[in-house]
Amino acid sequence: MCETFRNRGLSAGLVLLVAGCTVGGMPLPDRYLSDAECRALAARKANTSPTFAENQAELGALRKAGYDPPPFSDDPYYPDDLQAAQQVVDYWFHTECLPMQSQ
């Protein structure tokens, strides 16, 4: 099971990304981000005003990358855990979404 990014530096997050966060030897999926998440992240990078659906898609991508926001604002690891997940999502965006947009 993938470990969360809490109490881990950026290098630990990248190790998890490279290791593929495999669960019980299961093969990696072809992609981490859905088409909707790619569109939402592209809109965010274009500095457009995000819709509620785009915000939800971005949050979904961050959760896939290991970010688990607490229900209350008492997260002692914020913003480190969010930034680590954002770097993973940015990597996925550049490797999965940008090649699809150029086709």
C-alpha positions in Angstrom: 0.0 0.0 0.0 1.3 3.5 -0.8 2.4 5.4 2.2 1.2 8.9 2.8 3.6 11.8 2.5 3.3 12.8 6.1 6.6 13.1 7.9 8.4 12.4 4.7 10.5 14.7 2.6 10.2 15.3 -1.1 12.7 12.5 -1.8 10.4 10.0 -0.1 7.5 11.1 -2.2 9.5 10.7 -5.4 10.6 7.3 -4.3 7.0 6.3 -3.9 6.2 7.7 -7.3 9.1 5.8 -8.9 8.2 2.7 -7.1 4.7 3.0 -8.5 2.9 2.6 -5.2 2.0 -0.9 -6.1 -0.3 -2.9 -3.9 0.4 -6.5 -3.5 2.3 -6.7 -6.8 -0.6 -5.4 -8.8 0.5 -3.8 -12.2 0.5 -0.1 -12.5 -2.4 1.5 -14.3 -1.8 3.1 -17.7 -2.6 6.5 -16.3 -3.1 8.1 -12.9 -5.1 11.1 -14.1 -8.5 10.9 -15.8 -9.4 13.0 -18.8 -11.5 15.2 -16.6 -8.6 15.7 -14.2 -6.3 16.6 -17.1 -8.8 19.2 -18.4 -9.2 20.7 -14.9 -5.5 20.9 -14.3 -5.0 22.5 -17.7 -7.6 25.1 -16.9 -5.9 25.8 -13.6 -2.5 26.2 -15.3 -4.1 28.6 -17.8 -5.2 30.8 -14.9 -8.9 30.6 -15.7 -11.5 30.9 -13.0 -12.0 27.3 -11.9 -15.5 25.8 -11.7 -16.6 23.8 -8.7 -16.2 20.6 -10.8 -12.6 21.6 -11.8 -11.8 22.2 -8.1 -13.2 18.8 -7.2 -11.2 17.1 -10.0 -8.0 18.8 -8.8 -8.7 17.7 -5.2 -9.3 14.1 -6.5 -5.9 14.2 -8.3 -4.2 15.4 -5.1 -5.8 12.6 -3.1 -4.5 10.1 -5.6 -1.1 11.5 -5.0 -1.4 10.9 -1.2 -2.9 14.2 0.1 -5.6 13.6 2.6 -6.9 16.9 3.9 -8.3 16.7 7.5 -11.9 17.7 8.1 -10.7 20.5 10.3 -7.8 23.0 9.9 -5.6 21.3 12.5 -3.2 19.5 10.1 0.3 19.9 11.6 1.9 18.8 8.3 0.2 21.4 6.1 1.5 22.7 3.7 4.3 20.2 3.3 2.0 17.3 2.6 0.0 19.3 0.1 3.1 20.6 -1.7 4.5 17.0 -2.0 1.3 15.8 -3.5 1.2 18.8 -5.8 4.6 17.9 -7.2 3.5 14.4 -7.9 0.3 15.7 -9.7 2.4 18.1 -11.7 4.7 15.2 -12.8 1.6 13.2 -13.8 0.2 16.2 -15.6 3.4 16.7 -17.6 3.8 13.0 -18.5 0.2 12.1 -19.1 -1.9 15.1 -20.0 0.5 17.3 -22.1 1.3 14.5 -24.6 -2.4 13.9 -25.1 -3.0 17.6 -25.8 -0.4 17.7 -28.5 -2.0 14.9 -30.5 
